[in-house]
Amino acid sequence: MVEFIHRLTYEDFGRIARNSWSKETMLHPEKWDEVNPAFDQCVPTAALAQDVFGGIMLNAKAEFPSKENPTSHYFNLVDGKEEDFSREQFPEGTIIPAGAEKKGEFNSTREYALMKNPVANDRYELFKERFKENIDIWDDKMDLAWEFADYFASCKKMKFGAVLVLDDEVISTGYNHSTHPNLAVYCEPNCIREGIPSGTHGELYPDIHAEADAIFNAYQKGHRDLSGAEIYVAGKFSDGRKLVKDIPSFYCTSCVVQMSKAKINRIIVPSIQGEAVLNLEEVIKSSFDVATGQRKAY
C-alpha cells in the first residue's frame, strides 16, 4: 500500500472541487450560477472522488421540497459509507434517498455516467485538470522542486525539478538541462524527443535529468552516503501545467538506476491522491512497465 506524506482528505477534496467547478465543467453551461457553483457538477465530481478515494459511484433521484420533478444525482460509496461532494447544490429540505448502482448497458455506474453522454467524459477530464492545478496541500519541498522546474529547467517538452533531502534538510537540488553545447543542438530549436512517449527510448535523452543532477550536486558538496535520503520530484508540461499523476508512479528507468546506485529509497511524487512516497521496488516496476509499453507514463 502506497505511503503518503500528505493525503487528500474529504475536506481538502471539497475545498479544491469548489475552486475547480466552472460553467465549462457543467453538462448545461448555460445554467451556470456563481452563487451555486455546485449545480450540475455531480458527475465529474463523483467520478474524480472515486479516483481519489476509491469505492464506487451511486445514483439516486433527488426529491425537492417544492415537489418539482426529481432529478438524477450521482455521489460516492467509500468504505461502506455514502459521501456526497456536490450535495450543497440542492436547496434545504431536499431528500436524497439511499443510492443504488445505475449501469444500464454499461459495466458500472461510472461508465454509465461518463459514457452515455459523450459530453460528460469531456467535462470530467477538464474538471480533473483544473482540480490538479488547484491542489494546495503540497509541502515546501515539493513546491521548491516545481520552482526549479519553472525557473531553471530548459527542456522544451517536459520541465523537471528535484530536491534531495537528508535528515529533513535540503542538501541539493537539480533540474533537467543540457550539459554540453554539442548536446544542446538536440534540444534547440526543436526537442529531439518531440513525439516520443515519455519514459521510452532512454537512449535519446540529451539532457541530464533533475534526479541525476540533484544526486551529482550532492556528491559535489561532499555527501557521499545518500542511503537515508529522500528525493522530491516534480514536473511541468510545456504549457506550464503541473504534472500531477492519476496514480502514484515514476517513469524514468535511467533515473531509477542512478537512485538505486545512490541507495535512495524514498521517492516523493505528486499524485491526485496527495504526496506519495514510493520505494525503489515500486519505481523500478512502474518505470520499466512504461519503458516496455505496458502502461503510459501519465
Helices and strands as residue ranges (DSSP letters): E 3-7, H 10-20, G 23-25, G 29-31, H 42-53, E 56-62, E 71-78, E 81-83, G 87-89, H 109-115, H 118-134, H 140-151, E 158-166, E 169-175, E 177-178, H 181-184, G 202-204, E 207-208, H 210-220, E 230-237, H 253-261, E 266-271, E 274-278, H 280-291
